[in-house]
Amino acid sequence: MTVFELEEKPGVWFDMEGGGRVQLRALSAEDLRSIRARTVTKQAQIVKVDGVVTRVTWEDVDEELQNRLFWDRCIVAWERFTDAQGNPIACTTENKALLMTRSAKFARFIGEKLRELADDDAMRAEAAEKN
């Protein structure tokens, strides 16, 4: 019998050095398609090169929006995050983007943990295929 997980995973909590923790989830193929659909537009132009008319196509990518959507979907929640004055930092789309772009420590931590999640998912899929 083959078993499939159809429910969205809530995410996995990771503790940060120095306090605080972050809940992350890996993106599904559906998430990636949705983000791509919102951030990539196909362009085309007819050009004449050496007397030959050719149709040139390319994709314009809104990388800033793509990153924001990616971070917003992957970072589910956090706890015990404060600013320099000790005020709690709410886990909002805007704050996720601010931390990812202004804190190398946070961005590096998120990147490492998302790779761990992807590796774990790949190992689980491989083990399921063997059984």
N, C-alpha and C positions, 0 to 999 in steps of 0.2 A: 504494500500500500504506500502511496506517496502522499505526504502531508504538506499542505501549503498554508502559510500564514497570510490571511487576507485582511486582518485588522491592522490599522496603523499602530506602529510602536510608539509608546509614550515618550521614549527617550531614556538616556542613561545619565545618572548623576556622576560628576567628576569633581573631586575636591581640588581646590587651588592651593598652592603653597602660600602660606601667610594668612589663610582664612578665605572664606567664601567658597561657593561651589556653583557649578553650571550644569544644567540639564541639556544634553545634546541629542540629536537624532540624525541619522544618515538620510540623505535624500533618496526618494524612490524614483524610478524611471518616470513616473507620472509627474512628480515634482519638477524634474529636469525638463520635461517636455513643456510644462506650463510656463516655467521661467523663460525658456528659449522662445516660446511663442510670444511672450510679452516684451522681449528685449532684442530680438533679431528681425531685421527686415531685409528682404532680398531686393537688390537693385539690378537694373540692366540698362545697357546703353549700346546703341549701334555706333560703331566706329569704323573708319576706313584706314587700314594699315597696308602700306605698299600697294595701293590700288584695290585691295580686297576688303569688301564689306564684311564685318564680323560683329557678332553680338557678344558683348562682354558682360558677364554677370559677377556680382559680388554680394557679400552680406555686410550690412551695417549692424554693429553690435553696440548697444547702450550698456557699456561695461559697468558704469556706476550703478544703474538700476539693477543690472544682473547681480552684482555683488550684494546690494541691499536685500534683494529678494532671497538670495541664497542664505545670507546670514540670518535673516528673519525666520526662515523656515528651519534652519539647522539648530539655532539657539532657541531652545524652548523656554527656559526660565533660568533665573539665578537667584541666589540667596546670599545675604550678608555682603553686599557691595555698597560702598559708601564713597562719596567724593572727599576732597581734601578737608572740607569743613565738618565731616562726619555725617552728612545728610545721606539717607538711603538713595541709591540709584535704582529707579524703576526699570524693569525689563521691558522696554518699548522698542519698536523698530528703530526709532531715531537713536536711542542710547546704544543699541547693538552696533549700529553703523559708527557712532562716535568712538566706542571702545575699539572696534576693529581697525579704525583708521588712525587713532591717536595713541593707542597703547600697543607697542610691539610685544610686550609680555603677554597681554591678553590674546592678541592675534596669533602668536606662536603657540600658546596653549590650546586655543581652539583648533588650529590646524593639526597639531599633534593628536589631539583626542578624536577628531573626525577621521584621521587616518587609522587610528586604532579601531574605531567603529567599523570602517570599511573592511579592514583586515579580518575582524571577527566575523562579519557577515560573510565574507568570502570563505573563511574556514568552515563555517556552519553549512554553507551551501555545498561545499566540497564533501563534507562528511555525510550530508544527506544523500548526495549522489552515489556515494559508495555503499550506502545501506539499502 
